[in-house]
Amino acid sequence: MKNSWIFPATALVVGAVGGYISGKNTNSSQNDSAIENTARRTRSASRSENPAADPSGKHAARLMGTEEIARMPGNSDRIKALLDFYAGLTPGQLEEEARKLEGLPMNERIMASILLFGRWAESDPTAAMAFSNTMGFTGMFVRPTILQNWASVDPANAAKYFASNPREFAMMGMMGGGRGPMGGQGPASIIASEWARQDPAAAMAWAGTLTTDKNQALNAVIGEVAKTDPKKAAGMLATMDGTDKGDAYRSVAAQYGALNFSEAQTWIRTLPTDEQAEALASAIGGLSNKDPQAAAKQLALIEAGDAKDGAIAGVVEDWARVNPQAAADFLKQQDSAKAQQDAMRQLMPTWVGQNASAALAYANSYEAGDVRDSALQSYVWSNNSAAPSELVKVAETMTDEGDRTRTIGIAAARWMREDATAAKAYIQQSTTIPDDAKQRIIDGRGMFGGGGPGGGRGGRGGN
């Protein structure tokens, strides 16, 4: 396959939907039960090929190919049809379908890849892995899905494969924050999380044998247990070395805070002094997911610093979803300019979607400087309803030269799509947009280069 459809967003989609598929196929029972569930789905998908015996019409989707399914109305129905279709295929047929993916538009290809390789991983994971190794750079984007779905039904053998072929997974988890080659969840963490859902003790024992990524795997197990039983997860921390515990403290604290904040506080006071601030911030973050207003009141418990700044941004993000004005009022009361600047990136996109004029008035209520710039930049980037010519005017009032230039460029690129004549006149006379960026925008290549609007279909662009 070509590499033209590889974008950072792909890694996120693969991770998110791969987890969804795995979640549907995994429960807390032992591995043999999970395998039997898979076999039962396969048997169900392979029943009579007589459409007349299926008056509901569900079987008809299994008689379709991917091209027919792609033409079905309703994206949810297409996903269900693909799941049904792939469930009835042999590993050899799945390989044939994998070779056809290149002909699909990018968004459909990503979804089909996730569903196909997820199913293939459950029926013949070594063949799926072998095929991914023929895909070049593209293979990195399906390998997390293969590994997770394999581990969801057979974690022990997924772990053995990982141990025997570590170089196949070398790029996973190397670039921070998420899954796959563009994210931070590595192969050991993926296996450990899935194993912990089925047998936490076995998962913990396996993670303890690792030399590389041991800390991440142990944290993944404890984090998974903490989702349902934070007290048990806290007890498991005793089996870890002191140097491995930092992330695990925070993981347990987050789940504890969501379930019982009072108990979380009591437990946090038993932790090493230098770990308590971060753990308390995590507990407040867990509480914020359920009740951001209550979480905001608990922020006074944390001393000023990075932990508190991060917790403030998290509370603002959660609160903005239900009451952006209240979240904004709370943010303005904070003493940390860094917290205010970071939290604007969480507050403004949500508020702009609900009441853009109120969001802009709030941004302009701050004095010129980094906080206001952060608010205005987020306002412009997230505003899909205002005229680009108006967004350009907003961006021009920002004080930081670099942020102002980038934000004006984004608004000008949008303007080009709506009124090229007026936009060109503005761009050409602008003293803010660099000359090379001016030409890229006028040519339809955006502020930072790349393909123009539309981008084509199939192997040469997006949908």
C-alpha distance (Angstrom), angle and dihedral (degrees) to the residues before:
residue distance angle dihedral
M1 . . .
K2 3.77 . .
N3 3.76 121.9 .
S4 3.79 97.5 -130.8
W5 3.78 94.8 107.3
I6 3.78 95.6 55.0
F7 3.78 111.0 115.6
P8 3.80 131.5 148.9
A9 3.80 89.1 -106.5
T10 3.78 89.1 62.4
A11 3.77 91.8 66.3
L12 3.78 90.8 51.8
V13 3.79 93.6 49.0
V14 3.80 92.2 46.2
G15 3.76 90.5 50.9
A16 3.80 96.1 45.4
V17 3.78 98.6 44.7
G18 3.79 92.8 36.4
G19 3.79 87.0 58.2
Y20 3.80 90.4 48.4
I21 3.79 92.1 53.9
S22 3.77 91.6 46.0
G23 3.76 91.0 48.4
K24 3.78 90.8 55.3
N25 3.79 90.9 49.7
T26 3.82 99.2 43.7
N27 3.78 133.6 72.8
S28 3.78 135.7 166.5
S29 3.82 94.4 -95.7
Q30 3.78 124.9 100.9
N31 3.78 123.5 -72.8
D32 3.79 95.9 -100.4
S33 3.79 89.8 60.6
A34 3.81 90.9 52.0
I35 3.79 90.9 49.7
E36 3.79 90.9 49.4
N37 3.80 90.0 51.8
T38 3.79 88.9 54.4
A39 3.79 92.2 48.3
R40 3.79 90.6 48.6
R41 3.80 91.3 53.8
T42 3.79 90.0 48.5
R43 3.79 92.4 50.8
S44 3.79 90.3 47.5
A45 3.80 91.1 51.1
S46 3.80 91.5 50.8
R47 3.79 99.2 55.3
S48 3.79 127.1 122.5
E49 3.77 116.3 -29.0
N50 3.81 90.2 -146.5
P51 3.82 108.7 112.8
A52 3.80 90.2 -162.5
A53 3.80 88.7 65.6
D54 3.78 89.2 59.1
P55 3.82 106.5 61.0
S56 3.81 91.6 168.1
G57 3.78 89.4 68.5
K58 3.82 93.9 -131.0
H59 3.78 92.0 118.6
A60 3.78 91.0 58.1
A61 3.80 90.1 73.7
R62 3.79 89.8 60.0
L63 3.78 89.8 56.2
M64 3.78 90.7 56.7
G65 3.75 127.4 87.9
T66 3.77 125.3 -135.5
E67 3.80 91.9 -93.2
E68 3.81 91.9 56.9
I69 3.78 92.1 44.2
A70 3.81 90.6 51.1
R71 3.82 88.8 59.4
M72 3.80 94.1 52.6
P73 3.82 115.8 111.6
G74 3.78 115.9 -116.4
N75 3.79 121.9 44.6
S76 3.82 93.8 -134.7
D77 3.80 89.8 54.0
R78 3.80 89.9 49.9
I79 3.80 91.4 52.9
K80 3.81 91.6 49.3
A81 3.80 90.6 47.5
L82 3.80 91.7 50.8
L83 3.81 91.0 49.5
D84 3.80 89.6 51.2
F85 3.79 92.7 44.5
Y86 3.80 96.1 49.5
A87 3.81 91.8 43.5
G88 3.80 89.9 63.8
L89 3.81 96.9 50.6
T90 3.78 128.8 97.0
P91 3.82 118.9 -126.5
G92 3.81 88.7 -101.2
Q93 3.79 91.6 53.0
L94 3.79 90.5 47.4
E95 3.80 88.6 56.4
E96 3.81 89.7 52.3
E97 3.80 90.1 51.5
A98 3.81 91.5 47.6
R99 3.80 89.0 59.0
K100 3.81 89.8 55.8
L101 3.79 95.8 55.7
E102 3.80 93.7 89.4
G103 3.80 90.5 70.8
L104 3.80 94.3 60.5
P105 3.83 125.3 91.2
M106 3.78 111.2 -96.2
N107 3.81 98.9 -103.2
E108 3.81 92.5 47.0
R109 3.79 91.0 44.2
I110 3.79 92.5 54.3
M111 3.79 92.7 50.7
A112 3.79 94.0 44.0
S113 3.81 90.4 48.5
I114 3.77 91.9 54.0
L115 3.79 93.6 48.8
L116 3.80 94.5 42.1
F117 3.79 98.3 46.9
G118 3.80 90.9 41.3
R119 3.79 90.2 56.7
W120 3.81 93.4 41.0
A121 3.81 90.3 52.3
E122 3.79 90.4 58.5
S123 3.80 95.6 48.7
D124 3.83 103.1 35.4
P125 3.80 110.7 -1.7
T126 3.80 97.1 171.5
A127 3.81 90.8 55.0
A128 3.80 90.3 48.2
M129 3.80 90.3 50.9
A130 3.80 91.3 47.2
F131 3.80 90.7 52.3
S132 3.80 91.8 48.8
N133 3.81 87.5 57.0
T134 3.81 89.2 60.9
M135 3.81 92.4 55.1
G136 3.79 97.4 74.8
F137 3.79 115.9 -148.3
T138 3.80 90.1 -10.1
G139 3.79 90.5 65.8
M140 3.80 90.5 71.9
F141 3.78 89.6 67.8
V142 3.80 95.8 57.2
R143 3.81 97.9 37.7
P144 3.85 94.5 80.4
T145 3.81 89.8 53.6
I146 3.80 92.2 48.0
L147 3.78 92.3 48.3
Q148 3.79 95.3 46.5
N149 3.79 95.0 47.8
W150 3.79 90.6 46.0
A151 3.80 90.9 50.8
S152 3.80 90.8 46.9
V153 3.82 90.4 66.7
D154 3.81 104.2 20.8
P155 3.80 112.2 17.7
A156 3.80 95.6 164.4
N157 3.79 94.0 59.9
A158 3.80 92.2 39.9
A159 3.80 86.6 56.0
K160 3.81 91.8 49.2
Y161 3.80 91.1 51.3
F162 3.79 90.9 49.5
A163 3.81 90.9 50.3
S164 3.82 91.7 50.1
N165 3.81 96.2 43.9
P166 3.82 107.8 32.9
R167 3.79 94.6 149.1
E168 3.80 91.3 63.9
F169 3.80 87.6 66.3
A170 3.79 99.1 38.5
M171 3.81 94.7 114.1
M172 3.80 95.6 48.3
G173 3.77 114.5 103.9
M174 3.81 96.3 8.9
M175 3.79 100.7 115.1
G176 3.79 107.3 52.2
G177 3.82 138.4 -112.4
G178 3.80 113.7 39.6
R179 3.80 139.1 11.4
G180 3.75 138.4 -42.5
P181 3.81 128.3 3.0
M182 3.79 91.7 -27.2
G183 3.80 94.2 42.7
G184 3.75 143.2 58.8
Q185 3.83 106.1 -118.3
G186 3.76 105.3 102.6
P187 3.81 129.5 -158.8
A188 3.81 94.9 -94.6
S189 3.81 90.8 54.2
I190 3.80 92.3 48.4
I191 3.80 92.4 51.7
A192 3.79 93.1 43.1
S193 3.81 93.3 50.8
E194 3.78 93.2 50.8
W195 3.80 93.4 43.5
A196 3.80 91.2 49.8
R197 3.80 90.4 58.2
Q198 3.78 89.1 59.9
D199 3.82 105.7 29.9
P200 3.82 116.0 1.3
A201 3.81 94.0 -176.3
A202 3.81 93.0 53.6
A203 3.80 90.9 44.6
M204 3.80 91.2 51.1
A205 3.80 91.6 48.4
W206 3.81 91.3 51.0
A207 3.79 93.6 46.6
G208 3.79 89.4 51.7
T209 3.81 90.9 59.3
L210 3.80 94.5 58.6
T211 3.76 123.7 103.9
T212 3.81 97.2 -172.5
D213 3.82 119.5 49.9
K214 3.81 90.8 2.1
N215 3.79 92.4 139.0
Q216 3.81 93.1 51.1
A217 3.80 92.6 48.0
L218 3.80 94.0 48.6
N219 3.79 90.4 48.2
A220 3.79 90.4 49.8
V221 3.80 91.6 54.4
I222 3.78 94.1 46.4
G223 3.80 91.7 44.3
E224 3.79 91.0 52.7
V225 3.81 92.5 49.7
A226 3.81 90.7 46.1
K227 3.80 91.3 61.2
T228 3.80 90.3 73.2
D229 3.81 104.6 15.4
P230 3.82 114.8 23.1
K231 3.80 91.6 170.5
K232 3.81 90.5 58.7
A233 3.80 90.4 45.0
A234 3.81 90.1 51.9
G235 3.80 88.9 54.0
M236 3.79 91.1 52.2
L237 3.79 89.7 60.2
A238 3.80 88.6 76.4
T239 3.81 89.2 72.8
M240 3.80 92.6 58.6
D241 3.78 129.2 88.0
G242 3.79 115.3 -109.3
T243 3.79 92.9 -113.5
D244 3.81 90.7 56.5
K245 3.78 98.2 52.4
G246 3.80 106.2 78.7
D247 3.80 99.0 85.1
A248 3.80 90.9 37.2
Y249 3.82 91.5 56.1
R250 3.79 89.6 54.4
S251 3.78 93.6 45.5
V252 3.79 93.0 52.2
A253 3.80 91.8 42.8
A254 3.81 92.2 54.5
Q255 3.80 92.8 53.7
Y256 3.80 92.4 40.4
G257 3.79 91.0 51.9
A258 3.79 91.7 52.4
L259 3.80 93.8 50.2
N260 3.81 103.0 35.0
F261 3.79 118.3 -4.0
S262 3.80 94.6 -175.4
E263 3.81 92.3 55.7
A264 3.80 88.9 44.5
Q265 3.81 90.7 56.9
T266 3.80 91.5 50.2
W267 3.80 91.4 50.6
I268 3.82 93.7 45.6
R269 3.80 90.5 56.4
T270 3.83 87.8 63.1
L271 3.81 92.7 58.3
P272 3.80 126.0 95.0
T273 3.78 109.7 -76.0
D274 3.80 94.4 -116.8
E275 3.82 91.1 55.2
Q276 3.79 98.9 49.1
A277 3.82 100.1 82.9
E278 3.80 94.5 53.2
A279 3.80 92.1 43.0
L280 3.81 91.6 49.8
A281 3.80 90.4 49.7
S282 3.80 88.8 52.1
A283 3.80 91.4 49.4
I284 3.80 90.3 51.1
G285 3.80 88.3 49.4
G286 3.79 90.0 54.1
L287 3.81 91.0 49.4
S288 3.80 89.9 47.5
N289 3.78 91.4 60.5
K290 3.81 87.6 64.4
D291 3.81 103.6 27.5
P292 3.82 115.9 9.2
Q293 3.81 93.2 177.8
A294 3.80 91.0 57.0
A295 3.79 90.1 44.9
A296 3.80 91.0 53.1
K297 3.80 89.7 59.2
Q298 3.81 90.9 53.9
L299 3.81 94.0 55.4
A300 3.80 89.3 85.0
L301 3.82 86.6 72.1
I302 3.82 91.7 68.4
E303 3.77 122.6 78.9
A304 3.81 117.6 -124.8
G305 3.78 113.3 -83.5
D306 3.78 144.2 84.1
A307 3.81 94.1 -48.0
K308 3.79 91.9 55.5
D309 3.81 93.1 43.5
G310 3.78 90.8 54.5
A311 3.79 92.2 46.6
I312 3.80 91.1 51.5
A313 3.79 91.7 53.9
G314 3.81 90.4 49.2
V315 3.80 93.4 50.7
V316 3.81 91.5 47.5
E317 3.80 90.8 51.0
D318 3.80 92.7 52.0
W319 3.79 95.0 41.3
A320 3.80 93.4 48.3
R321 3.79 90.3 62.6
V322 3.79 91.6 63.5
N323 3.83 102.9 25.1
P324 3.83 117.0 6.1
Q325 3.80 93.7 178.1
A326 3.80 91.8 55.5
A327 3.80 90.3 46.1
A328 3.81 89.7 50.5
D329 3.79 92.6 49.6
F330 3.79 90.1 50.2
L331 3.80 91.9 48.8
K332 3.78 92.6 52.3
Q333 3.80 90.0 57.0
Q334 3.81 92.4 59.8
D335 3.80 119.6 105.2
S336 3.80 97.5 -149.4
A337 3.81 114.6 90.3
K338 3.79 89.0 -165.7
A339 3.79 91.6 55.9
Q340 3.80 90.3 48.4
Q341 3.80 92.4 48.6
D342 3.80 94.0 48.9
A343 3.80 94.2 42.5
M344 3.81 91.9 54.4
R345 3.79 87.8 70.8
Q346 3.80 88.0 59.3
L347 3.79 98.8 39.6
M348 3.79 104.7 43.0
P349 3.83 102.3 55.2
T350 3.81 91.2 52.8
W351 3.80 93.9 44.0
V352 3.80 93.9 45.1
G353 3.78 89.2 56.7
Q354 3.80 91.0 54.3
N355 3.82 104.5 33.2
A356 3.80 115.4 -1.6
S357 3.79 96.2 178.5
A358 3.81 92.1 54.0
A359 3.79 90.4 47.6
L360 3.82 91.8 51.7
A361 3.79 92.9 47.6
Y362 3.81 89.1 51.8
A363 3.81 92.5 49.8
N364 3.79 90.8 50.6
S365 3.79 91.5 50.2
Y366 3.81 88.6 75.5
E367 3.77 122.3 83.6
A368 3.79 118.1 -106.0
G369 3.78 110.2 -77.8
D370 3.78 144.4 79.8
V371 3.81 97.1 -43.1
R372 3.79 93.9 52.0
D373 3.81 91.0 43.2
S374 3.80 90.6 53.4
A375 3.80 90.9 50.1
L376 3.81 94.0 47.7
Q377 3.78 93.6 45.2
S378 3.81 90.7 52.3
Y379 3.80 89.6 45.7
V380 3.81 93.0 54.6
W381 3.79 96.2 41.9
S382 3.81 93.8 49.5
N383 3.82 99.9 38.7
N384 3.80 109.7 103.4
S385 3.79 97.0 162.9
A386 3.81 106.4 54.5
A387 3.79 122.1 84.4
P388 3.82 110.9 -96.8
S389 3.80 89.3 -128.1
E390 3.82 88.1 62.4
L391 3.80 92.5 45.4
V392 3.80 89.8 54.1
K393 3.80 89.4 56.6
V394 3.80 90.3 52.0
A395 3.79 92.1 49.5
E396 3.80 92.1 49.9
T397 3.81 90.0 65.7
M398 3.80 94.0 61.9
T399 3.81 115.7 110.5
D400 3.81 104.4 -149.5
E401 3.81 107.7 84.4
G402 3.78 97.4 -147.8
D403 3.81 95.6 46.6
R404 3.81 91.0 43.2
T405 3.81 92.4 52.2
R406 3.80 93.8 48.9
T407 3.78 93.7 45.9
I408 3.82 93.9 47.8
G409 3.78 88.8 48.8
I410 3.80 92.5 53.8
A411 3.81 92.2 49.8
A412 3.81 91.4 45.8
A413 3.80 91.7 51.3
R414 3.81 89.2 54.7
W415 3.78 89.8 47.3
M416 3.81 89.9 56.2
R417 3.80 89.8 61.4
E418 3.79 93.0 53.2
D419 3.81 105.4 35.1
A420 3.79 112.2 5.6
T421 3.79 94.8 178.7
A422 3.81 95.8 54.4
A423 3.80 92.0 39.3
K424 3.81 93.2 51.7
A425 3.77 91.0 50.5
Y426 3.80 90.4 52.6
I427 3.80 94.9 43.8
Q428 3.79 94.5 48.5
Q429 3.81 93.9 52.2
S430 3.82 94.3 41.3
T431 3.79 115.9 117.5
T432 3.80 91.3 -168.9
I433 3.81 103.7 58.1
P434 3.84 112.9 75.5
D435 3.82 115.1 -116.9
D436 3.82 94.6 -114.7
A437 3.79 90.9 50.2
K438 3.82 90.5 48.6
Q439 3.79 91.1 60.1
R440 3.80 93.5 45.9
I441 3.78 91.2 53.1
I442 3.81 93.4 45.9
D443 3.80 89.9 49.2
G444 3.81 90.1 52.8
R445 3.81 94.3 -110.9
G446 3.78 95.7 119.4
M447 3.79 131.1 -126.1
F448 3.79 94.0 -60.7
G449 3.82 102.0 34.1
G450 3.82 126.1 -109.5
G451 3.76 131.9 113.7
G452 3.75 123.8 -21.6
P453 3.80 128.1 -117.7
G454 3.78 114.5 -49.4
G455 3.76 96.2 13.3
G456 3.77 95.9 -156.3
R457 3.79 129.5 -97.3
G458 3.76 138.6 -89.1
G459 3.77 117.6 17.6
R460 3.80 94.1 -10.3
G461 3.74 104.2 58.5
G462 3.76 149.9 -33.2
N463 3.75 132.6 -50.9
